[in-house]
Amino acid sequence: MGYLKTLLPSMVILLSSCVAGPDHQPPETALPLKYSETTAQSNADVGFNRWWESFRDKRLTALVEQGIAQNLDVLQAMERIQAAQSTVVAAGAGRLPQVGAGAQATLAGTDGSFIRNSTSEKTVSANIGTSWLLDLFGEYRRSVESANASLDAAYNDIGVARLAYLSDLAASYIDARFFQEALVQTRISLASRRSTLKLTEDTRQAGSASSLDVVQAEGLVNQTLAELPPLEAGFHRAANHIATLLGLPAASITDSLIKGATQPVAHYSIKTGVPADLIRNRPDIRKAERLLAAATADIGVAEAQLYPSIRLGGTINGGRLVTSTATGGLTGWSFGPEINLPIFNGGALRANVEIAKSVSAQQYLAWKQTVLNAVEEVENALVALRQDAQTAAAQRRVVQSYEQALSLARESYRGGATTILDVLDAERNLSIGRLSLAQAIRNLARDYVTLNVAVGGGSEISSDAARASPAKS
């Protein structure tokens, strides 16, 4: 008997140190040493990089700072952290002793005309019960491990929401300024075409132009007028979406944006680092890794349920009875272990293990897919940034050439060396060229945003940190 008293506690301690299921290991996947457009140089943590300040646009910076504190997607992600924290508490509660108490009081009696003496009885009772499930195979420890990993994923989900907000806001702001620039250039073209129409009418009165020339010039004016409403609508759509991103009703900031500004142009280059840096800098990759850790811990939870469990329980009951003839009390107690052996369950517990393993394998594949998608996004953004920079530079030269062509066409028309069609063609080409240049500048700015978001830039910026030091390249 003495041997058993010594052996049983030792066995409990030994079993309690066992944890079922595999331990999580950081996942790995093969990645190239560098991007095709850059050199192999690792990057620092870019989570606090305020890349939007590279546009040197105070209005854009102010909108970013305002929206980080007000964006509804970011606020929802923060609320999910509260739920995840409560899940950690709930998961850990099962491995702690559970204590409950209750009390009851009753009053009973008899009375009637055929009863010689009425009777009464008062009963008061209370009880305290406790139970403790010994976590012999780590079921609750794995549950806490899973809950903590899910909590980490919820924290990273805020970074995912921030990047989505930054990308959407910056792109919408770039779009708004593009439509404003397009309106400016279209109105310039309208003024130029009206001037050409006036020149054509004067030339006809002098007998050097026909009514056909005037009609053609007038048609180009009307065509330009028809181009203005879609551009106005595009600006208002972008402004309304910016308001929504800030958690405000649509059209709330339209008046402040109508004042206008030049199209955003970035003034810093980007240090993209190497593909392996994405695993550290991208919150969606970190989130996927934490979800994989949670799924791995769930395997241990399922495996622990295959083994026996021991629950220690006890109760203390006390009561007092008061009658018309006697008074007395009674106290009782009980304590003992309860063992549960999963002998036959139709394969359900084993199936739960296989399900958990499959979910873990799926989560690893999801993590790997997230990594590869991130690398693809950076590669695509690098190519687009380089190509669109070349396009914008070439388009500037195109506009300069068309401006010279229009000036020469007008001089020739005034001298009678060319027809009005040459002037109208030159004006049309210049108008298209200016709009194409504005579009190229818009694409280049959006490429800069896309690349910064793709490498995880700004994912750790909070509402308080948004006003910190200047942007870093």
KESE-632159 format. One record per residue (C-alpha): residue number from 1; x, y, z; residue in one letter. Coordinates in Angstrom, 1 decimal, always signed. Last residue first. Layout:
N
{atom NUM {X Y Z} a}
...
This chain:
473
{atom 473 {+13.2 +55.5 -48.5} s}
{atom 472 {+12.2 +56.7 -45.1} k}
{atom 471 {+9.2 +58.9 -44.4} a}
{atom 470 {+9.5 +61.7 -41.9} p}
{atom 469 {+9.2 +61.1 -38.1} s}
{atom 468 {+5.9 +60.6 -36.3} a}
{atom 467 {+2.4 +61.7 -37.2} r}
{atom 466 {+1.2 +58.2 -38.1} a}
{atom 465 {+2.5 +56.8 -34.9} a}
{atom 464 {-0.6 +57.7 -32.8} d}
{atom 463 {-3.1 +56.4 -35.3} s}
{atom 462 {-1.0 +53.2 -35.7} s}
{atom 461 {+1.6 +52.3 -38.3} i}
{atom 460 {+2.5 +48.7 -38.2} e}
{atom 459 {+1.5 +47.8 -41.8} s}
{atom 458 {+3.3 +50.9 -43.2} g}
{atom 457 {+5.3 +49.0 -45.9} g}
{atom 456 {+4.4 +45.4 -46.3} g}
{atom 455 {+6.5 +44.6 -49.4} v}
{atom 454 {+3.4 +44.5 -51.6} a}
{atom 453 {+2.0 +47.7 -50.0} v}
{atom 452 {+5.1 +49.6 -51.0} n}
{atom 451 {+4.9 +48.1 -54.5} l}
{atom 450 {+1.3 +48.9 -55.0} t}
{atom 449 {+1.6 +52.5 -53.9} v}
{atom 448 {+4.5 +53.1 -56.3} y}
{atom 447 {+2.6 +51.4 -59.1} d}
{atom 446 {-0.4 +53.7 -58.3} r}
{atom 445 {+1.9 +56.8 -58.7} a}
{atom 444 {+3.2 +55.5 -62.0} l}
{atom 443 {-0.3 +54.7 -63.3} n}
{atom 442 {-1.5 +58.2 -62.5} r}
{atom 441 {+1.5 +59.8 -64.2} i}
{atom 440 {+0.8 +57.7 -67.3} a}
{atom 439 {-2.9 +58.7 -67.2} q}
{atom 438 {-1.9 +62.3 -67.0} a}
{atom 437 {+0.4 +61.8 -69.9} l}
{atom 436 {-2.3 +60.1 -71.9} s}
{atom 435 {-4.6 +63.0 -71.2} l}
{atom 434 {-2.0 +65.4 -72.5} r}
{atom 433 {-1.4 +63.3 -75.6} g}
{atom 432 {-5.1 +62.9 -76.4} i}
{atom 431 {-5.5 +66.7 -76.3} s}
{atom 430 {-2.3 +67.3 -78.3} l}
{atom 429 {-3.4 +64.8 -81.0} n}
{atom 428 {-6.9 +66.4 -81.3} r}
{atom 427 {-5.4 +69.8 -81.5} e}
{atom 426 {-3.0 +68.8 -84.3} a}
{atom 425 {-5.8 +67.0 -86.1} d}
{atom 424 {-7.9 +70.1 -85.9} l}
{atom 423 {-5.1 +72.3 -87.2} v}
{atom 422 {-4.4 +70.0 -90.1} d}
{atom 421 {-8.1 +69.8 -90.9} l}
{atom 420 {-8.2 +73.6 -91.1} i}
{atom 419 {-6.3 +73.4 -94.3} t}
{atom 418 {-2.6 +74.2 -94.9} t}
{atom 417 {-0.5 +76.9 -96.6} a}
{atom 416 {-3.0 +79.7 -96.2} g}
{atom 415 {-0.7 +81.8 -94.1} g}
{atom 414 {-3.1 +81.6 -91.1} r}
{atom 413 {-3.3 +77.8 -91.7} y}
{atom 412 {+0.5 +77.5 -91.7} s}
{atom 411 {+0.8 +79.5 -88.4} e}
{atom 410 {-1.9 +77.3 -86.9} r}
{atom 409 {-0.3 +74.1 -88.0} a}
{atom 408 {+3.1 +75.2 -86.7} l}
{atom 407 {+1.7 +75.9 -83.2} s}
{atom 406 {-0.2 +72.6 -83.2} l}
{atom 405 {+3.0 +70.7 -84.2} a}
{atom 404 {+5.0 +72.3 -81.5} q}
{atom 403 {+2.5 +71.4 -78.8} e}
{atom 402 {+2.3 +67.9 -80.3} y}
{atom 401 {+6.1 +67.4 -80.0} s}
{atom 400 {+6.1 +68.6 -76.3} q}
{atom 399 {+3.2 +66.2 -75.6} v}
{atom 398 {+5.1 +63.3 -77.1} v}
{atom 397 {+8.2 +64.1 -75.1} r}
{atom 396 {+6.1 +64.0 -71.9} r}
{atom 395 {+4.7 +60.7 -73.1} q}
{atom 394 {+8.2 +59.2 -73.4} a}
{atom 393 {+9.0 +60.0 -69.8} a}
{atom 392 {+5.6 +58.7 -68.6} a}
{atom 391 {+6.0 +55.4 -70.6} t}
{atom 390 {+9.5 +54.8 -69.2} q}
{atom 389 {+8.3 +55.3 -65.7} a}
{atom 388 {+5.4 +53.0 -66.5} d}
{atom 387 {+7.8 +50.2 -67.5} q}
{atom 386 {+9.9 +50.5 -64.4} r}
{atom 385 {+7.0 +50.7 -62.0} l}
{atom 384 {+5.1 +47.9 -63.8} a}
{atom 383 {+8.0 +45.5 -63.6} v}
{atom 382 {+8.6 +46.2 -59.9} l}
{atom 381 {+4.9 +45.9 -59.2} a}
{atom 380 {+4.7 +42.5 -60.9} n}
{atom 379 {+7.7 +41.2 -59.0} e}
{atom 378 {+6.3 +42.5 -55.7} v}
{atom 377 {+2.9 +41.0 -56.3} e}
{atom 376 {+4.4 +37.6 -57.4} e}
{atom 375 {+6.5 +37.4 -54.2} v}
{atom 374 {+3.3 +38.1 -52.2} a}
{atom 373 {+1.4 +35.4 -54.1} n}
{atom 372 {+4.1 +32.9 -53.4} l}
{atom 371 {+4.1 +33.7 -49.7} v}
{atom 370 {+0.3 +33.5 -49.4} t}
{atom 369 {+0.3 +30.2 -51.3} q}
{atom 368 {+2.8 +28.8 -48.9} k}
{atom 367 {+0.6 +29.8 -46.0} w}
{atom 366 {-2.5 +28.4 -47.6} a}
{atom 365 {-0.6 +25.1 -48.2} l}
{atom 364 {+0.4 +25.0 -44.5} y}
{atom 363 {-3.2 +25.7 -43.6} q}
{atom 362 {-4.4 +22.8 -45.7} q}
{atom 361 {-2.0 +20.5 -43.9} a}
{atom 360 {-3.2 +21.7 -40.5} s}
{atom 359 {-6.8 +21.2 -41.5} v}
{atom 358 {-5.9 +17.7 -42.7} s}
{atom 357 {-4.2 +16.9 -39.4} k}
{atom 356 {-7.2 +18.2 -37.5} a}
{atom 355 {-9.6 +16.0 -39.5} i}
{atom 354 {-7.4 +13.0 -39.0} e}
{atom 353 {-7.5 +13.6 -35.3} v}
{atom 352 {-11.2 +14.0 -35.3} n}
{atom 351 {-11.5 +10.8 -37.2} a}
{atom 350 {-9.7 +9.0 -34.4} r}
{atom 349 {-12.1 +10.4 -31.9} l}
{atom 348 {-15.2 +9.4 -34.0} a}
{atom 347 {-14.0 +5.8 -34.6} g}
{atom 346 {-17.3 +4.3 -33.4} g}
{atom 345 {-16.8 +5.5 -29.9} n}
{atom 344 {-15.4 +2.4 -28.1} f}
{atom 343 {-13.0 +2.4 -25.2} i}
{atom 342 {-12.6 +6.1 -24.4} p}
{atom 341 {-11.7 +5.5 -20.7} l}
{atom 340 {-12.9 +8.1 -18.2} n}
{atom 339 {-11.6 +8.1 -14.6} i}
{atom 338 {-13.3 +9.7 -11.7} e}
{atom 337 {-11.4 +10.5 -8.5} p}
{atom 336 {-12.9 +10.9 -5.0} g}
{atom 335 {-14.3 +13.2 -2.4} f}
{atom 334 {-17.5 +13.3 -0.4} s}
{atom 333 {-19.0 +15.5 +2.4} w}
{atom 332 {-21.9 +15.6 +4.7} g}
{atom 331 {-23.3 +18.0 +7.3} t}
{atom 330 {-26.6 +17.6 +9.2} l}
{atom 329 {-28.4 +20.0 +11.4} g}
{atom 328 {-31.2 +19.8 +14.0} g}
{atom 327 {-34.4 +21.4 +15.4} t}
{atom 326 {-37.4 +19.6 +16.9} a}
{atom 325 {-41.2 +19.9 +17.6} t}
{atom 324 {-42.4 +22.7 +15.4} s}
{atom 323 {-39.8 +22.0 +12.9} t}
{atom 322 {-36.4 +23.5 +12.0} v}
{atom 321 {-34.1 +21.5 +9.7} l}
{atom 320 {-30.5 +22.7 +9.0} r}
{atom 319 {-28.4 +21.6 +6.1} g}
{atom 318 {-24.8 +21.3 +5.0} g}
{atom 317 {-23.3 +19.6 +1.9} n}
{atom 316 {-19.6 +19.5 +1.0} i}
{atom 315 {-18.7 +18.1 -2.4} t}
{atom 314 {-15.7 +16.6 -4.1} g}
{atom 313 {-14.2 +16.0 -7.5} g}
{atom 312 {-11.0 +14.9 -9.1} l}
{atom 311 {-11.3 +14.1 -12.8} r}
{atom 310 {-9.0 +11.7 -14.6} i}
{atom 309 {-8.8 +11.4 -18.4} s}
{atom 308 {-7.9 +8.3 -20.5} p}
{atom 307 {-6.4 +8.8 -24.0} y}
{atom 306 {-7.9 +9.4 -27.4} l}
{atom 305 {-9.0 +13.0 -26.3} q}
{atom 304 {-5.4 +14.0 -26.2} a}
{atom 303 {-5.1 +13.3 -29.9} e}
{atom 302 {-7.8 +15.9 -30.8} a}
{atom 301 {-6.2 +18.6 -28.6} v}
{atom 300 {-2.8 +17.8 -30.0} g}
{atom 299 {-4.0 +18.2 -33.6} i}
{atom 298 {-5.5 +21.5 -32.5} d}
{atom 297 {-2.0 +22.7 -31.7} a}
{atom 296 {-1.1 +22.3 -35.4} t}
{atom 295 {-4.1 +24.2 -36.5} a}
{atom 294 {-3.2 +27.1 -34.2} a}
{atom 293 {+0.4 +27.1 -35.5} a}
{atom 292 {-1.0 +27.2 -39.1} l}
{atom 291 {-3.2 +30.1 -38.1} l}
{atom 290 {-0.1 +31.8 -36.8} r}
{atom 289 {+1.8 +31.2 -40.1} e}
{atom 288 {-1.2 +32.6 -42.1} a}
{atom 287 {-1.2 +35.7 -40.0} k}
{atom 286 {+2.5 +36.2 -40.5} r}
{atom 285 {+2.0 +35.9 -44.2} i}
{atom 284 {-0.9 +38.4 -44.2} d}
{atom 283 {+1.2 +40.7 -42.0} p}
{atom 282 {+4.0 +41.0 -44.7} r}
{atom 281 {+7.3 +42.1 -43.2} n}
{atom 280 {+8.8 +38.9 -41.7} r}
{atom 279 {+7.9 +36.4 -44.4} i}
{atom 278 {+8.3 +39.2 -47.0} l}
{atom 277 {+12.0 +39.5 -46.1} d}
{atom 276 {+12.6 +36.1 -47.8} a}
{atom 275 {+11.8 +37.7 -51.2} p}
{atom 274 {+14.7 +40.1 -51.0} v}
{atom 273 {+14.8 +43.8 -50.1} g}
{atom 272 {+12.3 +46.2 -51.8} t}
{atom 271 {+14.1 +49.4 -51.0} k}
{atom 270 {+11.9 +51.9 -52.7} i}
{atom 269 {+13.0 +55.1 -54.5} s}
{atom 268 {+11.9 +58.5 -53.2} y}
{atom 267 {+10.2 +61.5 -54.8} h}
{atom 266 {+6.7 +60.0 -55.6} a}
{atom 265 {+4.5 +62.0 -57.9} v}
{atom 264 {+1.0 +63.0 -56.8} p}
{atom 263 {-1.0 +64.8 -59.4} q}
{atom 262 {-1.2 +68.6 -58.8} t}
{atom 261 {-3.7 +70.0 -56.4} a}
{atom 260 {-7.4 +70.8 -56.4} g}
{atom 259 {-9.8 +73.0 -54.4} k}
{atom 258 {-12.4 +70.3 -55.2} i}
{atom 257 {-10.8 +68.1 -52.5} l}
{atom 256 {-12.2 +70.2 -49.6} s}
{atom 255 {-15.6 +70.3 -51.2} d}
{atom 254 {-15.7 +66.6 -51.7} t}
{atom 253 {-14.9 +65.8 -48.1} i}
{atom 252 {-18.3 +64.7 -46.8} s}
{atom 251 {-19.5 +63.7 -50.3} a}
{atom 250 {-20.2 +60.1 -49.0} a}
{atom 249 {-20.8 +59.7 -45.3} p}
{atom 248 {-17.7 +59.3 -43.1} l}
{atom 247 {-15.7 +56.3 -41.9} g}
{atom 246 {-12.5 +57.5 -43.5} l}
{atom 245 {-12.7 +54.9 -46.2} l}
{atom 244 {-16.2 +56.0 -46.9} t}
{atom 243 {-15.0 +59.6 -47.4} a}
{atom 242 {-12.3 +58.4 -49.8} i}
{atom 241 {-15.0 +56.5 -51.7} h}
{atom 240 {-17.0 +59.7 -52.2} n}
{atom 239 {-14.0 +61.6 -53.5} a}
{atom 238 {-13.2 +58.8 -56.0} a}
{atom 237 {-16.8 +58.7 -57.2} r}
{atom 236 {-16.9 +62.5 -57.4} h}
{atom 235 {-13.8 +62.7 -59.5} f}
{atom 234 {-15.0 +60.0 -61.9} g}
{atom 233 {-18.4 +61.8 -62.3} a}
{atom 232 {-16.6 +65.1 -63.3} e}
{atom 231 {-14.5 +63.2 -65.8} l}
{atom 230 {-17.6 +61.6 -67.3} p}
{atom 229 {-19.2 +65.1 -67.5} p}
{atom 228 {-16.3 +66.8 -69.3} l}
{atom 227 {-15.9 +64.7 -72.4} e}
{atom 226 {-19.1 +65.9 -74.0} a}
{atom 225 {-17.8 +69.5 -74.0} l}
{atom 224 {-14.8 +68.3 -76.0} t}
{atom 223 {-16.9 +66.7 -78.6} q}
{atom 222 {-18.9 +69.9 -78.9} n}
{atom 221 {-15.7 +71.9 -79.6} v}
{atom 220 {-14.6 +69.3 -82.2} l}
{atom 219 {-17.9 +69.6 -83.9} g}
{atom 218 {-17.6 +73.4 -84.1} e}
{atom 217 {-14.2 +73.0 -85.9} a}
{atom 216 {-15.8 +70.6 -88.4} q}
{atom 215 {-18.8 +72.9 -88.9} v}
{atom 214 {-16.5 +75.9 -89.5} v}
{atom 213 {-14.3 +74.0 -92.0} d}
{atom 212 {-17.5 +72.8 -93.8} l}
{atom 211 {-18.7 +76.4 -94.0} s}
{atom 210 {-15.6 +77.1 -96.2} s}
{atom 209 {-12.5 +79.1 -95.5} a}
{atom 208 {-10.5 +81.8 -97.2} s}
{atom 207 {-13.4 +84.2 -97.9} g}
{atom 206 {-12.5 +86.7 -95.2} a}
{atom 205 {-15.7 +85.8 -93.4} q}
{atom 204 {-14.5 +82.2 -93.6} r}
{atom 203 {-11.2 +83.1 -92.1} t}
{atom 202 {-12.9 +84.8 -89.2} d}
{atom 201 {-15.1 +81.8 -88.6} e}
{atom 200 {-12.1 +79.5 -88.7} t}
{atom 199 {-10.2 +81.6 -86.2} l}
{atom 198 {-13.1 +81.6 -83.9} k}
{atom 197 {-13.4 +77.8 -84.2} l}
{atom 196 {-9.7 +77.6 -83.5} t}
{atom 195 {-10.1 +79.7 -80.4} s}
{atom 194 {-12.9 +77.4 -79.3} r}
{atom 193 {-10.6 +74.5 -79.9} r}
{atom 192 {-7.9 +76.0 -77.7} s}
{atom 191 {-10.4 +76.8 -74.9} a}
{atom 190 {-11.8 +73.3 -75.0} l}
{atom 189 {-8.3 +71.8 -75.0} s}
{atom 188 {-7.5 +73.8 -71.9} i}
{atom 187 {-10.8 +72.6 -70.4} r}
{atom 186 {-9.8 +69.0 -71.2} t}
{atom 185 {-6.4 +69.6 -69.6} q}
{atom 184 {-8.0 +70.9 -66.4} v}
{atom 183 {-10.6 +68.1 -66.3} l}
{atom 182 {-7.9 +65.5 -66.8} a}
{atom 181 {-5.9 +67.0 -64.0} e}
{atom 180 {-9.0 +66.8 -61.7} q}
{atom 179 {-9.7 +63.3 -62.9} f}
{atom 178 {-6.1 +62.4 -62.0} f}
{atom 177 {-6.3 +64.1 -58.6} r}
{atom 176 {-9.3 +61.9 -57.7} a}
{atom 175 {-7.6 +58.8 -59.0} d}
{atom 174 {-4.5 +59.4 -57.0} i}
{atom 173 {-6.7 +59.9 -53.9} y}
{atom 172 {-8.5 +56.7 -54.6} s}
{atom 171 {-5.2 +54.8 -55.0} a}
{atom 170 {-3.8 +56.3 -51.8} a}
{atom 169 {-7.0 +55.4 -49.9} l}
{atom 168 {-7.3 +51.9 -51.3} d}
{atom 167 {-3.7 +50.9 -50.7} s}
{atom 166 {-3.6 +52.5 -47.2} l}
{atom 165 {-6.8 +50.8 -46.2} y}
{atom 164 {-5.7 +47.4 -47.5} a}
{atom 163 {-2.4 +47.8 -45.8} l}
{atom 162 {-4.1 +48.7 -42.5} r}
{atom 161 {-6.6 +45.8 -42.7} a}
{atom 160 {-3.7 +43.3 -43.2} v}
{atom 159 {-1.9 +44.9 -40.3} g}
{atom 158 {-4.9 +44.6 -38.1} i}
{atom 157 {-5.1 +40.9 -39.1} d}
{atom 156 {-1.7 +40.5 -37.6} n}
{atom 155 {-3.1 +41.1 -34.2} y}
{atom 154 {-5.9 +38.6 -34.9} a}
{atom 153 {-3.3 +36.0 -36.0} a}
{atom 152 {-1.5 +36.5 -32.7} d}
{atom 151 {-4.8 +35.8 -30.9} l}
{atom 150 {-5.2 +32.7 -33.0} s}
{atom 149 {-1.8 +31.5 -31.9} a}
{atom 148 {-2.7 +32.2 -28.3} n}
{atom 147 {-6.0 +30.2 -28.8} a}
{atom 146 {-4.1 +27.2 -30.3} s}
{atom 145 {-1.5 +27.2 -27.4} e}
{atom 144 {-4.4 +27.5 -24.9} v}
{atom 143 {-6.1 +24.5 -26.5} s}
{atom 142 {-2.8 +22.6 -26.6} r}
{atom 141 {-2.4 +23.2 -22.9} r}
{atom 140 {-6.0 +22.1 -22.4} y}
{atom 139 {-5.5 +18.8 -24.1} e}
{atom 138 {-2.0 +18.3 -22.6} g}
{atom 137 {-2.0 +14.6 -22.0} f}
{atom 136 {-2.6 +14.5 -18.3} l}
{atom 135 {-4.6 +17.7 -18.0} d}
{atom 134 {-6.2 +16.6 -14.7} l}
{atom 133 {-9.8 +17.6 -14.7} l}
{atom 132 {-10.5 +19.3 -11.4} w}
{atom 131 {-13.9 +19.3 -9.7} s}
{atom 130 {-15.4 +21.3 -6.8} t}
{atom 129 {-18.7 +21.4 -5.1} g}
{atom 128 {-20.1 +23.6 -2.3} i}
{atom 127 {-23.5 +23.0 -0.8} n}
{atom 126 {-26.1 +24.8 +1.2} a}
{atom 125 {-29.3 +23.8 +3.0} s}
{atom 124 {-32.1 +25.5 +4.9} v}
{atom 123 {-35.3 +23.6 +5.8} t}
{atom 122 {-38.2 +25.1 +7.7} k}
{atom 121 {-41.2 +22.9 +8.8} e}
{atom 120 {-44.6 +23.8 +10.1} s}
{atom 119 {-47.4 +21.8 +11.8} t}
{atom 118 {-51.0 +22.6 +12.7} s}
{atom 117 {-52.5 +20.7 +15.6} n}
{atom 116 {-56.0 +19.1 +15.8} r}
{atom 115 {-56.3 +18.6 +12.1} i}
{atom 114 {-60.0 +18.4 +10.9} f}
{atom 113 {-60.2 +22.2 +10.5} s}
{atom 112 {-57.0 +22.5 +8.5} g}
{atom 111 {-53.3 +23.3 +8.6} d}
{atom 110 {-50.1 +21.7 +7.3} t}
{atom 109 {-46.6 +23.2 +6.8} g}
{atom 108 {-43.7 +23.8 +4.5} a}
{atom 107 {-40.9 +26.4 +4.2} l}
{atom 106 {-38.0 +25.9 +2.0} t}
{atom 105 {-34.5 +27.3 +1.7} a}
{atom 104 {-31.8 +26.4 -0.9} q}
{atom 103 {-28.1 +27.2 -1.4} a}
{atom 102 {-25.6 +26.6 -4.1} g}
{atom 101 {-21.8 +26.7 -4.6} a}
{atom 100 {-19.5 +26.0 -7.5} g}
{atom 99 {-15.7 +25.5 -7.8} v}
{atom 98 {-13.9 +24.4 -11.0} q}
{atom 97 {-10.2 +23.6 -10.6} p}
{atom 96 {-8.1 +25.0 -13.5} l}
{atom 95 {-7.4 +23.1 -16.7} r}
{atom 94 {-10.6 +24.1 -18.3} g}
{atom 93 {-10.1 +27.9 -17.8} a}
{atom 92 {-7.2 +28.0 -20.2} g}
{atom 91 {-9.3 +27.8 -23.3} a}
{atom 90 {-11.8 +30.4 -22.0} a}
{atom 89 {-9.1 +32.9 -21.2} v}
{atom 88 {-7.5 +32.5 -24.6} v}
{atom 87 {-10.9 +32.8 -26.3} t}
{atom 86 {-11.4 +36.1 -24.4} s}
{atom 85 {-8.3 +37.4 -26.0} q}
{atom 84 {-9.5 +36.4 -29.4} a}
{atom 83 {-12.8 +38.2 -28.9} a}
{atom 82 {-11.0 +41.4 -27.9} q}
{atom 81 {-8.6 +41.0 -30.9} i}
{atom 80 {-11.6 +40.8 -33.2} r}
{atom 79 {-12.5 +44.3 -32.1} e}
{atom 78 {-9.2 +45.6 -33.5} m}
{atom 77 {-9.9 +44.0 -36.9} a}
{atom 76 {-13.4 +45.8 -36.9} q}
{atom 75 {-11.6 +49.1 -36.2} l}
{atom 74 {-9.3 +48.5 -39.1} v}
{atom 73 {-12.2 +47.7 -41.4} d}
{atom 72 {-14.1 +50.8 -40.2} l}
{atom 71 {-11.3 +53.3 -41.0} n}
{atom 70 {-11.4 +56.0 -38.3} q}
{atom 69 {-8.0 +56.1 -36.6} a}
{atom 68 {-6.0 +55.1 -39.7} i}
{atom 67 {-8.3 +57.3 -41.7} g}
{atom 66 {-7.3 +60.7 -40.2} q}
{atom 65 {-3.6 +60.0 -40.5} e}
{atom 64 {-4.0 +58.9 -44.1} v}
{atom 63 {-6.1 +61.9 -45.0} l}
{atom 62 {-3.6 +64.3 -43.5} a}
{atom 61 {-0.8 +62.7 -45.5} t}
{atom 60 {-2.8 +62.9 -48.7} l}
{atom 59 {-3.5 +66.6 -48.1} r}
{atom 58 {+0.1 +67.4 -47.2} k}
{atom 57 {+1.3 +65.9 -50.6} d}
{atom 56 {+5.0 +65.4 -50.5} r}
{atom 55 {+4.5 +62.1 -52.5} f}
{atom 54 {+7.2 +60.5 -50.4} s}
{atom 53 {+4.9 +61.0 -47.4} e}
{atom 52 {+2.9 +58.0 -48.6} w}
{atom 51 {+6.0 +55.8 -47.7} w}
{atom 50 {+5.5 +56.1 -44.0} r}
{atom 49 {+7.8 +53.1 -43.2} n}
{atom 48 {+6.8 +51.7 -39.8} f}
{atom 47 {+6.3 +48.1 -41.1} g}
{atom 46 {+9.3 +48.3 -43.3} v}
{atom 45 {+11.6 +46.1 -41.1} d}
{atom 44 {+15.0 +46.2 -42.8} a}
{atom 43 {+15.6 +44.9 -46.3} n}
{atom 42 {+18.0 +42.2 -47.5} s}
{atom 41 {+20.1 +43.0 -50.6} q}
{atom 40 {+20.1 +40.7 -53.6} a}
{atom 39 {+19.9 +43.2 -56.4} t}
{atom 38 {+16.6 +44.3 -58.1} t}
{atom 37 {+14.4 +43.7 -61.1} e}
{atom 36 {+14.3 +39.9 -61.1} s}
{atom 35 {+13.8 +39.8 -57.3} y}
{atom 34 {+16.4 +38.2 -55.2} k}
{atom 33 {+17.6 +34.9 -53.6} l}
{atom 32 {+14.6 +33.0 -55.0} p}
{atom 31 {+12.3 +31.3 -52.5} l}
{atom 30 {+12.0 +27.6 -51.4} a}
{atom 29 {+9.4 +27.1 -48.7} t}
{atom 28 {+9.6 +26.8 -44.9} e}
{atom 27 {+7.2 +26.6 -42.0} p}
{atom 26 {+8.1 +27.6 -38.5} p}
{atom 25 {+7.8 +24.4 -36.4} q}
{atom 24 {+4.7 +23.7 -34.3} h}
{atom 23 {+5.0 +20.8 -31.8} d}
{atom 22 {+3.2 +17.6 -32.8} p}
{atom 21 {+0.4 +16.1 -30.8} g}
{atom 20 {-0.1 +15.0 -27.2} a}
{atom 19 {+1.6 +16.8 -24.3} v}
{atom 18 {+3.1 +14.7 -21.6} c}
{atom 17 {+4.3 +16.5 -18.4} s}
{atom 16 {+1.0 +15.6 -16.7} s}
{atom 15 {+1.7 +12.0 -17.2} l}
{atom 14 {+4.9 +12.1 -15.2} l}
{atom 13 {+3.3 +14.1 -12.3} i}
{atom 12 {+0.3 +11.7 -12.2} v}
{atom 11 {+2.7 +8.7 -12.3} m}
{atom 10 {+4.7 +10.1 -9.4} s}
{atom 9 {+1.5 +10.7 -7.4} p}
{atom 8 {+0.5 +7.0 -8.0} l}
{atom 7 {+3.8 +5.5 -7.2} l}
{atom 6 {+4.3 +6.8 -3.6} t}
{atom 5 {+0.9 +5.8 -2.4} k}
{atom 4 {+1.1 +2.6 -4.3} l}
{atom 3 {+4.3 +1.6 -2.5} y}
{atom 2 {+2.8 +2.4 +0.8} g}
{atom 1 {+0.0 +0.0 +0.0} m}
